[in-house]
Amino acid sequence: MDQRTPLNIAYDAVRAAREACKLASGRASAEDRDDGFPTEDISDLRRLGLLAAPVPTAEGGAGLGEEPGAGRLMEVLRLLGYGSLALGRLYEGHINALQLIARYGDAGQRARLFSDARAGHLFGVWNTEPPEGGLTLSVRPGGLHLAGAKTFASGAGHVTRALATARDPDAGATLMLVVPLEPGTRANLSAWRAHGMRASATGTLDFDGLVVPKDAALGDPDAYYRQPDFSGGAWRFTAVQLGGIEAVFDAWREHIVRLGRGRDPHQLARLGEGAIAVESARLWVRRAAKAMSEATLPPGRLIAYINLARLAVERAGLEVLQLAQRSVGLQGFLRGHSLERLGRDLATYLRQPAPDGALTGAADEILRAGGLAGDLWTGDRT
């Protein structure tokens, strides 16, 4: 598919994601290594139109995520997470970057960067910084001069359009920059010796000495942290996590069937509990996507709901992992068993920032809200 031209109006992103999911699932074990990266999977996303799909329809894309309820985007993220959590993580970052460009970019930036997406560039959002040497910019002749680094940057060395936050010490503010990068440059993955998500190429990216034009800056100062979008966007990674939870559940279920243990009442009881957890996660993600897309809740209430959804999905994932590992036993911890890799990837990806703050912040909003519990999430402002 030539993504330099607009996508067809009948483009089916969910169908494309199902194909990508199947292909990624077959490759995920081979990519599970410290220097791994889902190169072929990204090529499939490019070929299937999924790198261009998040571009708004008016600008040559499929408007993935623009639809009310964000149901298509949820399904795409879920399917890619099912096929490979590393791939799902990378695609979620790509989606995040393009949504920020759609929200904050001017006409020229949108035209240029959406053209890059349609041409098959992989975007990412990098915000985390090492304790020392975080990314800074200075305004000098020739453009914006960059210094410092980003860490925990998924896709480092492979993302070719990085949306990174950079501090401007003179202005006392943080700006978003979209920085073009050459593949295989400036990335250091030596510290990424993780338990799971090894194929996500998460590492440190050195920006020292890079100079970008002034129109690389996106939006107003500190726009990246504007609420409710900053916290509310977390629903997207819960959709990817949901796919990983479902993959663990299916590997566990297949094991029981293959070994003929389906008549054991204890196995059946555990599987039933796991099915409850999977469906609970699905319902939370679906409603979180709808709440964020339709924005009928007051901002504080919306953020509270998304934070509760984060924690509910984490809880469901940990429960399914525990039940699956107990059912499968030692075999599920041996390399070569599908549950071993899936479990490591899920356990790692479930670790998201500040879970305690998310919980107490949501609880504080609920305390201040008053009214009936059943009305908290209805969008009724009275």
Beta strands, then each sheet from edge to edge (+ up, - down):
strand 1: 123-126
strand 2: 136-140
strand 3: 143-147
strand 4: 149-153
strand 5: 161-168
strand 6: 173-180
strand 7: 187-188
strand 8: 203-206
strand 9: 211-212
strand 10: 217-218
sheet 1: 1+ 5+ 6- 10+
sheet 2: 2+ 3- 9+
sheet 3: 4+ 8- 7+
end
